[in-house]
């Protein structure tokens, strides 16, 4: 066990930092997606959302280890990741709670999240690199859980946003498992999302904006990948010709924003910017 942890120490630490950072950013995105629900959220509700994203990320990471970590090391690697996330979470919480942060309580919380992750998502059998009904079902189940936690069951916009956050971390996790070093020694592949609103005339009114287009850029080693996605209902409303035109336009937008994101990601300010919790 010690040998495995030593062999993968850098990857485990990078993964822990990545998972915690993206979980925090994902909670922020959920609150922006449903501002009227966000106003009613209590601190424990936000904490529950945070853990919900960690649960699905543990499962996705477990699936990806099958592609990048030797079989004999996979179990100990995941155990090591649980320990790394626990240690990193304690570090993250210390500024707010001081050195009196209960290590045992954090350990039990993360251990419970991992156990529930297995119970919820291991039943979906699929290869993470391929599209399948089982993979879609997992993301759908996760999105519905997030919507339920926001007291908005059946809300397609919230489910889609949650699914986007969860799926966006897959290439980042894969890059870390392949041993790619993040820029400036920071965490690999944080997630950024840009959106277009469907109610520009009502821009100042809470609850009047609908995210129609999502754009994300991820860092993998020295490469930046930029992808875009459409709100499911918006996509269904488009004709074939409209979708073709929009695809051409968004490919151009992704190129421009991706280049800008790359310039920021590899700047000298990158490490401190990311550690502050922004992506």
C-alpha positions as a Markdown table, in Angstrom:
| # | Residue | x | y | z |
|---|---|---|---|---|
| 1 | Unk | 0.0 | 0.0 | 0.0 |
| 2 | Unk | 2.8 | 2.4 | 0.9 |
| 3 | Unk | 4.5 | 1.6 | -2.4 |
| 4 | Unk | 1.4 | 2.4 | -4.4 |
| 5 | Unk | 0.8 | 5.7 | -2.7 |
| 6 | Unk | 4.4 | 6.7 | -3.2 |
| 7 | Unk | 4.3 | 5.8 | -6.9 |
| 8 | Unk | 1.1 | 7.8 | -7.5 |
| 9 | Unk | 1.5 | 10.6 | -4.9 |
| 10 | Unk | 1.6 | 13.4 | -7.3 |
| 11 | Unk | -1.4 | 12.2 | -9.3 |
| 12 | Unk | -3.4 | 11.6 | -6.2 |
| 13 | Unk | -2.8 | 15.1 | -4.9 |
| 14 | Unk | -3.6 | 16.6 | -8.3 |
| 15 | Unk | -6.8 | 14.6 | -8.6 |
| 16 | Unk | -7.9 | 15.6 | -5.0 |
| 17 | Unk | -7.3 | 19.3 | -5.7 |
| 18 | Unk | -9.1 | 19.0 | -9.1 |
| 19 | Unk | -12.1 | 17.2 | -7.7 |
| 20 | Unk | -12.6 | 19.7 | -4.8 |
| 21 | Unk | -12.1 | 22.7 | -7.0 |
| 22 | Unk | -14.5 | 21.5 | -9.7 |
| 23 | Unk | -17.1 | 20.5 | -7.0 |
| 24 | Unk | -17.0 | 24.1 | -5.7 |
| 25 | Unk | -17.3 | 25.6 | -9.1 |
| 26 | Unk | -20.2 | 23.2 | -10.0 |
| 27 | Unk | -22.1 | 24.3 | -6.9 |
| 28 | Unk | -21.7 | 27.9 | -8.1 |
| 29 | Unk | -22.9 | 27.0 | -11.5 |
| 30 | Unk | -26.0 | 25.3 | -10.1 |
| 31 | Unk | -26.8 | 28.4 | -8.1 |
| 32 | Unk | -26.4 | 30.6 | -11.2 |
| 33 | Unk | -28.6 | 28.2 | -13.2 |
| 34 | Unk | -31.4 | 28.4 | -10.6 |
| 35 | Unk | -31.0 | 31.7 | -8.8 |
| 36 | Unk | -34.5 | 31.6 | -7.4 |
| 37 | Unk | -33.6 | 28.2 | -5.7 |
| 38 | Unk | -30.2 | 29.5 | -4.7 |
| 39 | Unk | -31.7 | 32.2 | -2.5 |
| 40 | Unk | -33.4 | 29.4 | -0.4 |
| 41 | Unk | -30.3 | 27.3 | 0.0 |
| 42 | Unk | -28.9 | 26.9 | 3.5 |
| 43 | Unk | -25.2 | 26.2 | 4.2 |
| 44 | Unk | -25.9 | 22.5 | 4.8 |
| 45 | Unk | -27.8 | 22.3 | 1.4 |
| 46 | Unk | -24.7 | 23.7 | -0.4 |
| 47 | Unk | -22.5 | 21.2 | 1.4 |
| 48 | Unk | -24.8 | 18.4 | 0.3 |
| 49 | Unk | -24.5 | 19.6 | -3.3 |
| 50 | Unk | -20.8 | 19.8 | -3.0 |
| 51 | Unk | -20.6 | 16.2 | -1.8 |
| 52 | Unk | -23.0 | 15.1 | -4.6 |
| 53 | Unk | -20.5 | 16.2 | -7.2 |
| 54 | Unk | -17.7 | 14.5 | -5.3 |
| 55 | Unk | -19.6 | 11.2 | -5.4 |
| 56 | Unk | -20.0 | 11.2 | -9.1 |
| 57 | Unk | -16.4 | 12.3 | -9.6 |
| 58 | Unk | -15.2 | 9.4 | -7.5 |
| 59 | Unk | -17.1 | 7.0 | -9.7 |
| 60 | Unk | -15.9 | 8.5 | -13.0 |
| 61 | Unk | -12.3 | 8.4 | -11.7 |
| 62 | Unk | -12.7 | 4.8 | -10.7 |
| 63 | Unk | -13.8 | 4.0 | -14.2 |
| 64 | Unk | -10.9 | 5.9 | -15.7 |
| 65 | Unk | -8.3 | 4.1 | -13.6 |
| 66 | Unk | -9.1 | 0.9 | -15.5 |
| 67 | Unk | -7.6 | 2.6 | -18.6 |
| 68 | Unk | -4.5 | 4.2 | -17.0 |
| 69 | Unk | -3.6 | 2.3 | -13.8 |
| 70 | Unk | -2.4 | -1.3 | -13.6 |
| 71 | Unk | -5.1 | -3.7 | -12.3 |
| 72 | Unk | -3.0 | -4.7 | -9.3 |
| 73 | Unk | -2.8 | -1.0 | -8.2 |
| 74 | Unk | -6.4 | 0.1 | -8.9 |
| 75 | Unk | -7.9 | -0.7 | -5.5 |
| 76 | Unk | -5.1 | 0.9 | -3.5 |
| 77 | Unk | -5.1 | 3.9 | -5.9 |
| 78 | Unk | -8.7 | 4.6 | -5.1 |
| 79 | Unk | -8.1 | 4.1 | -1.4 |
| 80 | Unk | -5.2 | 6.6 | -1.7 |
| 81 | Unk | -7.5 | 9.0 | -3.6 |
| 82 | Unk | -10.0 | 8.9 | -0.7 |
| 83 | Unk | -7.2 | 9.7 | 1.7 |
| 84 | Unk | -5.9 | 12.5 | -0.5 |
| 85 | Unk | -9.3 | 14.1 | -0.9 |
| 86 | Unk | -9.7 | 13.9 | 2.9 |
| 87 | Unk | -6.4 | 15.6 | 3.5 |
| 88 | Unk | -7.0 | 18.2 | 0.9 |
| 89 | Unk | -10.5 | 19.0 | 2.2 |
| 90 | Unk | -9.0 | 19.6 | 5.6 |
| 91 | Unk | -6.5 | 22.0 | 4.1 |
| 92 | Unk | -9.4 | 23.8 | 2.3 |
| 93 | Unk | -11.5 | 24.1 | 5.4 |
| 94 | Unk | -8.8 | 25.3 | 7.7 |
| 95 | Unk | -9.0 | 29.0 | 6.7 |
| 96 | Unk | -12.6 | 29.0 | 7.8 |
| 97 | Unk | -12.5 | 26.8 | 10.8 |
| 98 | Unk | -8.8 | 27.0 | 11.9 |
| 99 | Unk | -6.6 | 24.1 | 13.0 |
| 100 | Unk | -9.5 | 22.7 | 15.1 |
| 101 | Unk | -11.0 | 21.1 | 12.0 |
| 102 | Unk | -12.1 | 17.6 | 13.0 |
| 103 | Unk | -10.0 | 15.2 | 10.8 |
| 104 | Unk | -12.0 | 12.2 | 11.8 |
| 105 | Unk | -15.3 | 13.9 | 10.9 |
| 106 | Unk | -13.9 | 14.8 | 7.5 |
| 107 | Unk | -12.6 | 11.2 | 7.0 |
| 108 | Unk | -16.0 | 9.8 | 7.9 |
| 109 | Unk | -17.8 | 12.2 | 5.5 |
| 110 | Unk | -15.6 | 11.4 | 2.6 |
| 111 | Unk | -15.8 | 7.7 | 3.4 |
| 112 | Unk | -19.5 | 7.9 | 3.4 |
| 113 | Unk | -19.5 | 9.8 | 0.1 |
| 114 | Unk | -17.4 | 7.1 | -1.5 |
| 115 | Unk | -19.6 | 4.3 | -0.2 |
| 116 | Unk | -22.8 | 6.0 | -1.4 |
| 117 | Unk | -21.1 | 6.7 | -4.8 |
| 118 | Unk | -20.6 | 3.0 | -5.3 |
| 119 | Unk | -24.1 | 2.2 | -4.2 |
| 120 | Unk | -25.6 | 4.8 | -6.6 |
| 121 | Unk | -23.4 | 4.5 | -9.7 |
| 122 | Unk | -21.6 | 1.1 | -9.9 |
| 123 | Unk | -24.7 | -0.5 | -11.2 |
| 124 | Unk | -24.3 | 1.4 | -14.5 |
| 125 | Unk | -22.1 | -0.8 | -16.7 |
| 126 | Unk | -20.3 | 1.0 | -19.5 |
| 127 | Unk | -16.9 | 2.0 | -20.8 |
| 128 | Unk | -16.2 | 5.6 | -19.9 |
| 129 | Unk | -14.7 | 6.4 | -23.4 |
| 130 | Unk | -17.7 | 5.2 | -25.3 |
| 131 | Unk | -21.2 | 6.6 | -25.6 |
| 132 | Unk | -23.9 | 4.2 | -24.4 |
| 133 | Unk | -27.4 | 4.1 | -22.9 |
| 134 | Unk | -26.0 | 3.1 | -19.5 |
| 135 | Unk | -23.6 | 6.1 | -19.5 |
| 136 | Unk | -26.5 | 8.4 | -20.4 |
| 137 | Unk | -28.6 | 6.8 | -17.6 |
| 138 | Unk | -25.9 | 7.5 | -15.0 |
| 139 | Unk | -25.6 | 11.2 | -16.0 |
| 140 | Unk | -29.4 | 11.4 | -16.1 |
| 141 | Unk | -29.7 | 9.9 | -12.6 |
| 142 | Unk | -27.1 | 12.2 | -11.3 |
| 143 | Unk | -28.7 | 15.3 | -12.8 |
| 144 | Unk | -32.1 | 14.3 | -11.3 |
| 145 | Unk | -30.5 | 13.9 | -7.9 |
| 146 | Unk | -29.1 | 17.4 | -8.1 |
| 147 | Unk | -32.4 | 18.8 | -9.3 |
| 148 | Unk | -34.1 | 17.1 | -6.3 |
| 149 | Unk | -31.6 | 18.6 | -3.9 |
| 150 | Unk | -32.4 | 22.1 | -5.3 |
| 151 | Unk | -36.1 | 21.4 | -4.7 |
| 152 | Unk | -36.7 | 21.4 | -8.4 |
| 153 | Unk | -37.5 | 17.8 | -9.4 |
| 154 | Unk | -37.9 | 17.3 | -13.2 |
| 155 | Unk | -36.1 | 20.6 | -14.0 |
| 156 | Unk | -34.3 | 19.8 | -17.2 |
| 157 | Unk | -32.1 | 22.9 | -17.2 |
| 158 | Unk | -30.7 | 22.1 | -13.8 |
| 159 | Unk | -30.2 | 18.4 | -14.7 |
| 160 | Unk | -28.4 | 19.4 | -18.0 |
| 161 | Unk | -26.1 | 21.9 | -16.2 |
| 162 | Unk | -25.2 | 19.3 | -13.5 |
| 163 | Unk | -24.5 | 16.7 | -16.3 |
| 164 | Unk | -22.3 | 19.2 | -18.1 |
| 165 | Unk | -20.2 | 19.8 | -15.0 |
| 166 | Unk | -19.8 | 16.1 | -14.3 |
| 167 | Unk | -18.9 | 15.1 | -17.8 |
| 168 | Unk | -16.5 | 18.1 | -18.3 |
| 169 | Unk | -14.1 | 16.7 | -15.7 |
| 170 | Unk | -13.6 | 13.4 | -17.5 |
| 171 | Unk | -10.8 | 14.6 | -19.9 |
| 172 | Unk | -9.1 | 16.4 | -17.0 |
| 173 | Unk | -9.1 | 13.3 | -14.8 |
| 174 | Unk | -7.8 | 11.3 | -17.7 |
| 175 | Unk | -4.9 | 13.8 | -18.3 |
| 176 | Unk | -3.8 | 13.5 | -14.6 |
| 177 | Unk | -4.0 | 9.7 | -14.7 |
| 178 | Unk | -1.8 | 9.8 | -17.8 |
| 179 | Unk | 0.8 | 11.8 | -15.8 |
| 180 | Unk | 0.5 | 15.1 | -17.6 |
| 181 | Unk | 1.8 | 17.9 | -15.4 |
| 182 | Unk | -0.5 | 20.9 | -14.9 |
| 183 | Unk | 0.9 | 24.3 | -15.9 |
| 184 | Unk | 3.0 | 26.1 | -13.2 |
| 185 | Unk | 2.6 | 23.2 | -10.9 |
| 186 | Unk | -1.0 | 23.9 | -10.4 |
| 187 | Unk | -4.0 | 21.7 | -10.7 |
| 188 | Unk | -4.7 | 20.2 | -14.1 |
| 189 | Unk | -7.8 | 21.0 | -16.0 |
| 190 | Unk | -10.1 | 23.3 | -14.1 |
| 191 | Unk | -13.5 | 23.9 | -15.8 |
| 192 | Unk | -14.8 | 27.1 | -17.1 |
| 193 | Unk | -18.3 | 27.7 | -18.5 |
| 194 | Unk | -19.6 | 30.6 | -20.6 |
| 195 | Unk | -23.2 | 30.9 | -21.4 |
| 196 | Unk | -25.5 | 32.9 | -23.6 |
| 197 | Unk | -28.8 | 34.0 | -22.1 |
| 198 | Unk | -32.2 | 33.7 | -23.9 |
| 199 | Unk | -33.6 | 36.9 | -22.5 |
| 200 | Unk | -31.3 | 39.8 | -23.2 |
| 201 | Unk | -34.1 | 42.3 | -22.7 |
| 202 | Unk | -34.7 | 41.0 | -19.2 |
| 203 | Unk | -31.0 | 40.8 | -18.4 |
| 204 | Unk | -31.3 | 42.5 | -15.0 |
| 205 | Unk | -34.2 | 40.4 | -13.7 |
| 206 | Unk | -33.5 | 37.4 | -11.5 |
| 207 | Unk | -34.9 | 34.2 | -13.0 |
| 208 | Unk | -35.4 | 35.7 | -16.4 |
| 209 | Unk | -32.2 | 34.3 | -17.9 |
| 210 | Unk | -32.0 | 30.8 | -19.5 |
| 211 | Unk | -28.6 | 29.3 | -20.4 |
| 212 | Unk | -28.9 | 28.1 | -24.0 |
| 213 | Unk | -25.3 | 27.6 | -24.9 |
| 214 | Unk | -22.5 | 26.3 | -22.7 |
| 215 | Unk | -18.8 | 26.6 | -23.6 |
| 216 | Unk | -16.0 | 24.9 | -21.7 |
| 217 | Unk | -12.2 | 24.8 | -21.9 |
| 218 | Unk | -10.0 | 22.2 | -20.2 |
| 219 | Unk | -6.3 | 22.1 | -19.7 |
| 220 | Unk | -4.5 | 18.8 | -20.3 |
| 221 | Unk | -0.7 | 19.2 | -19.8 |
| 222 | Unk | 0.3 | 21.8 | -22.4 |
| 223 | Unk | -2.9 | 21.5 | -24.4 |
| 224 | Unk | -6.2 | 23.3 | -24.1 |
| 225 | Unk | -9.4 | 21.7 | -25.4 |
| 226 | Unk | -12.5 | 23.8 | -25.9 |
| 227 | Unk | -16.0 | 22.3 | -26.4 |
| 228 | Unk | -19.5 | 23.7 | -26.6 |
| 229 | Unk | -23.0 | 22.3 | -25.9 |
| 230 | Unk | -26.6 | 23.3 | -26.3 |
| 231 | Unk | -29.5 | 23.2 | -23.9 |
| 232 | Unk | -31.4 | 20.0 | -24.8 |
| 233 | Unk | -34.7 | 21.8 | -25.3 |
| 234 | Unk | -33.0 | 24.5 | -27.4 |
| 235 | Unk | -31.4 | 21.9 | -29.6 |
| 236 | Unk | -34.8 | 20.2 | -30.2 |
| 237 | Unk | -36.3 | 23.5 | -31.2 |
| 238 | Unk | -33.8 | 24.1 | -34.0 |
| 239 | Unk | -34.3 | 23.0 | -37.6 |
| 240 | Unk | -31.5 | 21.0 | -39.3 |
| 241 | Unk | -30.4 | 24.1 | -41.2 |
| 242 | Unk | -30.4 | 26.3 | -38.1 |
| 243 | Unk | -28.4 | 23.7 | -36.2 |
| 244 | Unk | -25.9 | 23.5 | -39.0 |
| 245 | Unk | -25.5 | 27.3 | -39.0 |
| 246 | Unk | -25.2 | 27.5 | -35.3 |
| 247 | Unk | -22.6 | 24.7 | -35.2 |
| 248 | Unk | -20.4 | 26.6 | -37.7 |
| 249 | Unk | -20.7 | 29.8 | -35.7 |
| 250 | Unk | -20.0 | 28.2 | -32.3 |
| 251 | Unk | -17.0 | 26.4 | -33.7 |
| 252 | Unk | -15.6 | 29.8 | -34.5 |
| 253 | Unk | -16.5 | 31.2 | -31.1 |
| 254 | Unk | -14.9 | 28.2 | -29.4 |
| 255 | Unk | -11.7 | 28.8 | -31.3 |
| 256 | Unk | -11.5 | 32.5 | -30.3 |
| 257 | Unk | -12.4 | 31.8 | -26.6 |
| 258 | Unk | -10.2 | 28.7 | -26.5 |
| 259 | Unk | -7.2 | 30.7 | -27.6 |
| 260 | Unk | -8.0 | 33.4 | -25.0 |
| 261 | Unk | -8.4 | 30.8 | -22.2 |
| 262 | Unk | -5.1 | 29.2 | -23.2 |
| 263 | Unk | -3.4 | 32.6 | -22.8 |
| 264 | Unk | -4.8 | 33.0 | -19.3 |
| 265 | Unk | -4.2 | 29.4 | -18.3 |
| 266 | Unk | -0.5 | 29.5 | -19.1 |
| 267 | Unk | 0.0 | 33.0 | -17.6 |
| 268 | Unk | 2.1 | 33.6 | -14.5 |
| 269 | Unk | -1.1 | 34.4 | -12.6 |
| 270 | Unk | -2.6 | 31.0 | -13.3 |
| 271 | Unk | -1.6 | 29.1 | -10.1 |
| 272 | Unk | -2.8 | 31.7 | -7.6 |
| 273 | Unk | -6.0 | 32.3 | -9.6 |
| 274 | Unk | -6.9 | 28.6 | -9.6 |
| 275 | Unk | -6.0 | 28.1 | -5.9 |
| 276 | Unk | -8.4 | 30.9 | -5.1 |
| 277 | Unk | -11.2 | 28.7 | -6.3 |
| 278 | Unk | -11.8 | 30.3 | -9.7 |
| 279 | Unk | -11.9 | 28.6 | -13.0 |
